């Protein structure tokens, strides 16, 4: 009977439950996607630990952090659920229904909703994993070894965590609904936290916040000093520092604004009252959102940074992308399709195991080499003329130690002073450098494959064709980490969006009477919409400011794998900013639709 009542309750209010249900499905789907990474040890070892021994450690804390964020998210979802149903439950109790029976009904409703959302979330997570992995592969041209969309441990962890949390939530809901007086329960979400913090306490909280953030930033700047404890210390100090800083700044700022003439204009006083009404709760949610913002933006920035670093590092392995010996007609056609920066062609003669080049042609077309400076970012391309035969010999050996089929294995290259008539077989070698690897990868693959086929299979393993070979090696090394970073960034961004949605919407039911009262008092409709947008903007702007600061300091952690982690930050920051701004517009629109259009239940 209770099961029928619970099912009927959900069915009759499906429009209200649809938002909650969809959010829970998204949350469990994101958790599943994360666990396909974090719970796959072979994936982490193959794609992460080969780059950095700290990767597995980062994922361990990442799993804990995501679990805490999930708990926060479910807390807001649960508040949203109680906000929808508390009036009905209160009326049932007032009409004589036993509290124990109401409690069992609440428990069943919560568990039924949670079980369905979790199972469907895993299904959605499978599709999301496939879609995201395909998107990353198509966008970045990279994949990760051993990554599996269907991963049984990820399914087990998702079911265990979410059903466990829903079990706790169901028990908590039952206690709340059965132990508190009915009137207090009905008005619980309308009781403001009016406790005033003393000025001395606010100053201490501000100092504590600044000190904790300073410690976190310092530790992230010295990862080699603190090694595996870097992430743990940074996570604790940044979270604590963010909380204390927000608590001191928000309270002080609101108190200061309330005393200014600003508070007397339009609905500014109402907006300030709304913020002061929920100041304690806002401090907590802003802390969580800031950390998620920093994790999402940081992960996406690192992922895009790795994408750029692979090509930059590959350029350091050679001044030329590819060398072609005795180009075929097909190779000539492919070369014409490349947007070339440099193309040098040289003639040489093969005598036994010696390759003989005429120095004169290097005066006309100087050979290019990479000259390393103290920092990789300062590397420059230098020209080598025929007047330096020893250096030319060294540079040519790196490209022609094993040459094309029919030339055999060459161990010595000689550059002569002039171009005398020499015996042996005459050959041509072309050195190419294009505008980039990523956009020309398809052509490079065809050229490299056709060039490798000229070489006996036994010699291909050590065949060096130029910077393209270095690019492929680095791609293999970094592709797993690049894949993980972008996928994690998307996951944290989605979790941030879900938490923001439920934080904002969980208070919408209590706000309906307030905004309708303002309308009845004669407030202009545009003023009401502006008041809503201004209040919600606080939940977006403050985390964004501090989150960006966290990311700028946190990027120092990745100096070991990124030559310049601050290179072209406008790209990831710009992409993230557009998505963040669009989500603000969406949530602001949804919230306005609820509080300004919905009639109060009679």
LINKA-V683886 format. One record per helix or strand of 2 or more residues. SS is the DSSP state (alpha for helix, beta for strand). FROM is the first residue (numbers start at 0). LEN is the number of residues. If there is no record, write none. Layout:
ss=SS from=FROM len=LEN
ss=SS from=FROM len=LEN
This chain:
ss=alpha from=1 len=11
ss=alpha from=13 len=25
ss=alpha from=40 len=9
ss=alpha from=54 len=40
ss=alpha from=98 len=42
ss=alpha from=151 len=28
ss=alpha from=181 len=5
ss=alpha from=187 len=3
ss=alpha from=198 len=23
ss=alpha from=222 len=36
ss=alpha from=260 len=4
ss=alpha from=267 len=10
ss=alpha from=278 len=37
ss=beta from=321 len=4
ss=alpha from=328 len=9
ss=beta from=339 len=12
ss=beta from=353 len=5
ss=alpha from=359 len=5
ss=beta from=366 len=5
ss=alpha from=375 len=3
ss=beta from=379 len=5
ss=alpha from=388 len=12
ss=beta from=411 len=5
ss=beta from=424 len=10
ss=alpha from=437 len=15
ss=alpha from=456 len=6
ss=alpha from=466 len=40
ss=alpha from=507 len=13
ss=alpha from=524 len=34
ss=alpha from=568 len=29
